[in-house]
Amino acid sequence: MAMTAHSPRPRPFRSPIQFLAFGFGSGLSPKAPGTMGTLAAVPVYLLVAELPLLYYTLFILLAGALGVWLCERASQQLGVHDHPGIVWDEFVGYWITLWAVPFGWQWLVLGFVVFRVLDIVKPWPIGLLDEKVHGGLGIMLDDVVAGLMACVVLHLALWLVA
């Protein structure tokens, strides 16, 4: 949903829920907040990237579950479903993209590009989910699926270069 003249002005630093939902403020970018949110997810990824796969998987699952709640609450506080500044879903989608991918700058960049393209273009079933599923789950689900699809693309690329 695009911001309109009637969209409430978010105040993410007054609410811990909005602070997280707005990706530590990255979602406040007037241009491409989803891309800025994905970019802000990179430093967090760098902190958890070398965890054992089980712990990285648990991190993603917890961040996703938290995201459903955060996005729902932030939307309720703002009175706008899927406010463009809510980017926690981009964080989780990007982290899913890099699941079980070797640590390296080329994979960070490729994952960023593939995830953003899928999130912006919204091919089936991403677009359908974005349109039909509402609430916190709806905000999160299209980015989770985009992350899963991007992860498959990266693993195919890994297989091709191996």
C-alpha positions in Angstrom: 0.0 0.0 0.0 1.4 3.4 -1.0 1.4 6.2 1.5 -1.2 8.8 0.8 -1.7 12.3 2.1 -4.0 10.7 4.7 -1.6 8.0 5.9 -0.5 8.6 9.5 3.0 9.8 10.0 4.8 7.0 11.8 6.7 7.7 15.0 8.8 4.5 15.4 11.1 5.9 18.0 8.2 6.4 20.4 7.2 2.8 20.3 9.5 -0.2 20.6 7.0 -2.1 18.4 7.2 0.4 15.7 11.0 0.8 16.1 11.4 -2.9 15.3 8.7 -3.0 12.7 10.2 0.0 10.9 13.6 -1.8 10.9 15.4 0.4 13.4 14.1 3.4 11.4 15.2 2.2 7.9 11.6 2.0 6.8 11.3 5.8 7.2 13.2 6.3 4.0 11.1 8.4 1.7 12.3 6.4 -1.3 12.3 2.6 -1.5 11.7 1.8 2.2 11.6 -1.9 1.4 15.0 -1.8 -0.2 16.4 0.3 2.7 14.9 -2.2 5.1 16.6 -5.0 3.3 19.9 -3.1 3.4 19.4 -2.6 7.2 19.0 -6.3 7.6 22.5 -6.9 6.3 24.4 -5.9 9.6 22.1 -8.2 11.6 22.8 -11.0 9.2 26.5 -10.4 9.6 26.1 -10.9 13.3 24.3 -14.3 12.9 25.6 -15.6 9.6 28.2 -17.9 11.1 25.9 -19.5 13.7 25.5 -23.3 13.3 22.7 -23.9 10.8 20.3 -25.1 13.5 20.7 -21.9 15.5 20.4 -19.8 12.3 17.2 -21.6 11.5 15.9 -21.0 15.0 16.8 -17.4 14.7 14.8 -17.1 11.5 11.8 -18.9 12.9 11.8 -16.7 16.0 12.2 -13.5 14.0 9.4 -14.6 11.7 7.0 -15.4 14.6 8.0 -12.1 16.2 7.4 -10.4 12.9 3.8 -11.6 12.6 3.1 -10.0 16.0 5.1 -6.9 15.4 3.6 -6.1 12.0 0.1 -6.7 13.3 0.6 -4.4 16.3 2.4 -1.7 14.3 -0.4 -1.8 11.7 -3.0 -1.5 14.4 -1.1 1.4 16.1 -0.9 3.3 12.7 -4.4 2.3 11.6 -2.9 1.3 8.2 -2.6 -2.3 6.9 1.0 -3.0 5.6 2.3 0.6 5.9 5.2 0.9 3.5 7.5 1.8 6.4 7.0 -1.6 8.0 10.1 -3.5 6.9 10.5 -6.3 9.5 9.1 -8.6 6.8 12.0 -7.6 4.5 14.5 -8.4 7.3 13.1 -11.9 7.7 12.7 -12.5 3.9 16.4 -11.5 3.4 17.6 -13.7 6.2 15.6 -16.6 4.7 17.2 -15.9 1.3 20.6 -16.6 2.8 19.7 -19.8 4.7 22.5 -22.4 4.3 24.3 -20.2 1.7 28.1 -19.9 2.2 29.2 -16.7 3.9 30.7 -14.3 1.3 30.1 -10.8 -0.1 29.0 -12.2 -3.5 26.2 -14.2 -1.9 25.1 -11.3 0.2 24.8 -9.1 -2.9 23.3 -11.8 -5.1 20.8 -12.6 -2.3 19.9 -9.0 -1.9 19.3 -8.5 -5.6 17.3 -11.7 -6.1 15.2 -11.1 -3.0 14.4 -7.5 -3.9 13.4 -8.4 -7.5 11.1 -11.1 -6.2 9.6 -8.9 -3.5 9.0 -6.0 -6.0 7.8 -8.0 -9.0 5.7 -10.4 -6.8 5.4 -13.4 -9.2 2.9 -16.1 -8.3 2.3 -17.0 -5.5 3.8 -14.0 -3.8 1.4 -11.5 -5.4 -1.6 -13.7 -4.6 -0.5 -14.0 -0.9 0.1 -10.3 -0.7 -3.4 -9.6 -2.0 -5.4 -12.3 -0.1 -3.8 -12.8 3.3 -4.2 -9.9 5.8 -3.0 -8.9 9.2 0.5 -9.5 10.5 0.6 -12.9 8.8 -0.2 -11.3 5.5 2.4 -8.6 5.9 5.0 -11.3 6.6 3.9 -14.1 4.3 4.7 -12.6 0.9 8.2 -11.7 2.0 8.8 -15.2 3.6 7.8 -16.8 0.3 9.9 -14.3 -1.7 12.8 -15.3 0.7 12.2 -19.0 0.1 12.1 -18.5 -3.6 15.3 -16.4 -3.5 16.9 -19.1 -1.4 16.1 -21.7 -4.0 17.6 -19.5 -6.7 20.8 -19.1 -4.6 21.1 -22.8 -4.0 20.6 -23.5 -7.7 23.4 -21.0 -8.4 25.6 -22.8 -5.8 24.9 -26.1 -7.5 25.8 -24.7 -10.9 29.1 -23.2 -9.7 30.1 -26.3 -7.7 
